[in-house]
Amino acid sequence: MSINLQQSMLEEIEVELKRQVARLDQARTKPFHEMLTYHMGWTGEGAGSQATGKRIRPLITLLSVYSVDGKDKGKSIEVNWLHAVSAAAAIELVHNFSLVHDDIQDNSEYRRGRKTAWVKWGAPMAINAGDALFVIANQSVLDLKTHYPAEMVVRAAGILNDICLQLTQGQYMDMSYEERTDLSMEDYWPMIGGKTSALLSACTQIGALLGYANEEKVELYRQFGYTLGLAFQVQDDILGIWGDESVTGKSAASDLVEGKNSLPVLYALEKNGDFAKRWRQGPIPQAEVGAAAVMLENEGGKSYAEKMSAELTQKALGYLNQADPQGEAGEAIRGLANMLLKRKQ
Amino acid sequence: MSINLQQSMLEEIEVELKRQVARLDQARTKPFHEMLTYHMGWTGEGAGSQATGKRIRPLITLLSVYSVDGKDKGKSIEVNWLHAVSAAAAIELVHNFSLVHDDIQDNSEYRRGRKTAWVKWGAPMAINAGDALFVIANQSVLDLKTHYPAEMVVRAAGILNDICLQLTQGQYMDMSYEERTDLSMEDYWPMIGGKTSALLSACTQIGALLGYANEEKVELYRQFGYTLGLAFQVQDDILGIWGDESVTGKSAASDLVEGKNSLPVLYALEKNGDFAKRWRQGPIPQAEVGAAAVMLENEGGKSYAEKMSAELTQKALGYLNQADPQGEAGEAIRGLANMLLKRKQ
C-alpha cells in the first residue's frame, strides 16, 4: 500500500519536473532545453531511472506534507499532497542546479555513469544551464500560489532561498578547505550542514508547512531533516573510506585518494598523529590507500565517526518520533529514514 | 530638486545592497563575503563609484515606483518609494550575478578597469559567488513582505524570475551564435531581448506594480522599459563599431575585433556582400578594423542600425508618454530616458 503511495508521488514528481523544465522548450532554445533534460536523466545516452537519481528529496517533501495531521491548527483541512508537488520539484531542481555547478567546480567528468554537462557542452554553457535550473526552481516554488495562500508561498520561497544561501556557504567552505592544512572537526559540521543537511531540512520543513502543521511541528520536521542529513553524511564519509566496493559502486577508500576532508580524516588531523603527518605531505596514491585506511582506523578515525553516526541517527529518529508523522505517509517516512540511516550495514 | 531625489534614492539603494549582501558576513564566510563586496565595487583595489557602476537599474525601479499616481486604483495610497528598495536591490543583484557568470563565460579579465572575480579567485569560487548573488536577489525581493501584501510579493518575485529565465535564454543564444555563420537579423532581437531588455523591463514593470499602478499602466511601464532596452542596445552596437574612443572608453571598432554579432553585422550578413564574405573568413585583426568598419558602413550596416535606433527610441518615448509618469520622479525618469537614448551624439 505504502509502495503505491510512493510510486504515485514519484510519478507526479517526474511529471511536474518535466513540466517545469519545459519552460525552455521554445523554438530558439531547444538545444538549451536539451541540456537540462539530459542532466535530469530524461534524454541522451544512458537516459532512464539510473540517470535520474532516486528523487529522494522531493519524495521526502511530499511524504512530509501528507504525514502531517492537517487538524493541527484546529482547522479540518484535507491535505492534498498533489498541491505541493511544485515545491517538491523546486527542491529537486535546486539539488540539480548545485550538481551541475559542482561538477564544473570539481572538474568531475562523470555523474551517475554519464558524462557531465560541462564535458558535453563546455563550462560556459553548463554554468548557464545550472543558472536556468535554479531560476526554474524559484518559478516552481512560486507556482504554489495556485493552491496555497500567498503568505505561505512567500514563506516557502523564503525557506528555500535561505537554504540555497547555506548551500553556497557550504560550497565555499568545501572549496576553501582544499588549500588548508590546519583543519579540525569544528570545520566539518558547518560545511556538511550547508552542503548536505540544509536541503534535506528544506524538504521536511517546507513539507510540514504545506501540510498545514503548526509552528512547533514545522520546527520538529525541520530538525528531523537537518539531523538526518548530518547522520547520512557521516555515514557516507565512513563508506567512502571503508565501504564495500561492490555495494557502494565507488572504489574503496576513494575519498582518501581524492583528498576529501571527511570526518574520519578531520578527527585524525586534530589528533595530529602519523596519519595527519602523511595527509599533509600531499595526495595519497591508489597503491598506498589500503595502508592509509588502516592507519586512520588504528588512530580511531573510524570508530569516532561510527559513534557520531550512531548518535546523530538516534537524534534524527528522536525528532521524527516527536514530529509524529501520521498514516501511510508517516509509515513511509519512517521506513525511508531507517533505510537511509542503516544502508550497507 | 530632482537631483536630490535621485541622490537620496542612490544612497538608499547602496545601503540596501550592502545590507542584503551582508547575509554572508559571518564568521566562517568572511572571505566569501569579500568576493561579493569586491565585485559590487565596495572593497579591494579600485573600489569606489567607478567600480560600482551607475546603479541605473535600481534607480529606474524606484523612480518608476514613485512616478505612479497611487490613486490609479481608486484608492488613495501614499506611495513610499523606500518600501520598494529591496526590490530595486534585487534587480541590481540579478544584474551583478549575470555579470560575474558572464565574465567567466566570456573569459573577460577586466570589468570597469578592475580584475574580474574569476581572475582573482578562480572560476569555481566565482561561479559560487555568482550563485550567491542570485540567491540574495531572491531573498531581497521576498523582503518586500515587510511593506507589501503577500500577493504583490509573489507577483514581483514571479516577474523577476520570469525575466531571469529570459536572461539565461539570451545568454544561451549569445553563446551559441559564436559557432554559427548563418545568422540573420531575426536572430538578433530575441537575443538582446533576453540579454538587455528583459531586466530593464523588470525595473519599470515591478516599479509600477509596487507604485500601485493599475494593470494597464503596469503594462505600459513594462513596454517602456523593454523598448528602452532594445533602443539602448542598438545604440551600443553602433558605438561599439563607430563610437568615439575618447567618449566610449573602448577602442573604436572593438566589437568587430571581438566578433560580436551586433545589429550592423547581422544586417550585412543578411545582405551577403563583401563584408559578409570577410566576416565568415574569421577574426578581424586590429590593423584591418578601420577598413572593415568602412566596408560595413558602405554596405548600409550603420544607417540601418541608426534607423532602427531612432524608431525604437520614438517607440520607447511613446510608451513613456502613455505611461504618463507623475511629479518629480516622472521628470527624472523622462530625463534619464533621454540621457540614455541620446548619449554620445
Chai-1 contact restraints between the chains, C-beta under 6 A:
chainA,res_idxA,chainB,res_idxB,connection_type,confidence,min_distance_angstrom,max_distance_angstrom,comment,restraint_id
A,R28,B,P190,contact,1.0,0.0,6.0,A-B,restraint_1
A,T29,B,Q169,contact,1.0,0.0,6.0,A-B,restraint_2
A,T29,B,Y172,contact,1.0,0.0,6.0,A-B,restraint_3
A,F32,B,Y172,contact,1.0,0.0,6.0,A-B,restraint_4
A,H101,B,I127,contact,1.0,0.0,6.0,A-B,restraint_5
A,Q105,B,P124,contact,1.0,0.0,6.0,A-B,restraint_6
A,P124,B,Q105,contact,1.0,0.0,6.0,A-B,restraint_7
A,P124,B,M175,contact,1.0,0.0,6.0,A-B,restraint_8
A,I127,B,H101,contact,1.0,0.0,6.0,A-B,restraint_9
A,I127,B,I127,contact,1.0,0.0,6.0,A-B,restraint_10
A,N128,B,T168,contact,1.0,0.0,6.0,A-B,restraint_11
A,N128,B,Q171,contact,1.0,0.0,6.0,A-B,restraint_12
A,N128,B,Y172,contact,1.0,0.0,6.0,A-B,restraint_13
A,D131,B,T168,contact,1.0,0.0,6.0,A-B,restraint_14
A,A132,B,T168,contact,1.0,0.0,6.0,A-B,restraint_15
A,V135,B,N161,contact,1.0,0.0,6.0,A-B,restraint_16
A,V135,B,C164,contact,1.0,0.0,6.0,A-B,restraint_17
A,V135,B,L165,contact,1.0,0.0,6.0,A-B,restraint_18
A,N138,B,N138,contact,1.0,0.0,6.0,A-B,restraint_19
A,N138,B,N161,contact,1.0,0.0,6.0,A-B,restraint_20
A,Q139,B,N161,contact,1.0,0.0,6.0,A-B,restraint_21
A,L142,B,A157,contact,1.0,0.0,6.0,A-B,restraint_22
A,L142,B,G158,contact,1.0,0.0,6.0,A-B,restraint_23
A,K145,B,V154,contact,1.0,0.0,6.0,A-B,restraint_24
A,A150,B,A150,contact,1.0,0.0,6.0,A-B,restraint_25
A,A150,B,E151,contact,1.0,0.0,6.0,A-B,restraint_26
A,A150,B,V154,contact,1.0,0.0,6.0,A-B,restraint_27
A,E151,B,A150,contact,1.0,0.0,6.0,A-B,restraint_28
A,V153,B,V154,contact,1.0,0.0,6.0,A-B,restraint_29
A,V154,B,K145,contact,1.0,0.0,6.0,A-B,restraint_30
A,V154,B,A150,contact,1.0,0.0,6.0,A-B,restraint_31
A,V154,B,V153,contact,1.0,0.0,6.0,A-B,restraint_32
A,A157,B,L142,contact,1.0,0.0,6.0,A-B,restraint_33
A,G158,B,L142,contact,1.0,0.0,6.0,A-B,restraint_34
A,N161,B,V135,contact,1.0,0.0,6.0,A-B,restraint_35
A,N161,B,N138,contact,1.0,0.0,6.0,A-B,restraint_36
A,N161,B,Q139,contact,1.0,0.0,6.0,A-B,restraint_37
A,C164,B,V135,contact,1.0,0.0,6.0,A-B,restraint_38
A,L165,B,V135,contact,1.0,0.0,6.0,A-B,restraint_39
A,T168,B,N128,contact,1.0,0.0,6.0,A-B,restraint_40
A,T168,B,D131,contact,1.0,0.0,6.0,A-B,restraint_41
A,T168,B,A132,contact,1.0,0.0,6.0,A-B,restraint_42
A,Q169,B,T29,contact,1.0,0.0,6.0,A-B,restraint_43
A,Q171,B,N128,contact,1.0,0.0,6.0,A-B,restraint_44
A,Y172,B,T29,contact,1.0,0.0,6.0,A-B,restraint_45
A,Y172,B,F32,contact,1.0,0.0,6.0,A-B,restraint_46
A,Y172,B,N128,contact,1.0,0.0,6.0,A-B,restraint_47
A,M175,B,P124,contact,1.0,0.0,6.0,A-B,restraint_48
A,P190,B,R28,contact,1.0,0.0,6.0,A-B,restraint_49
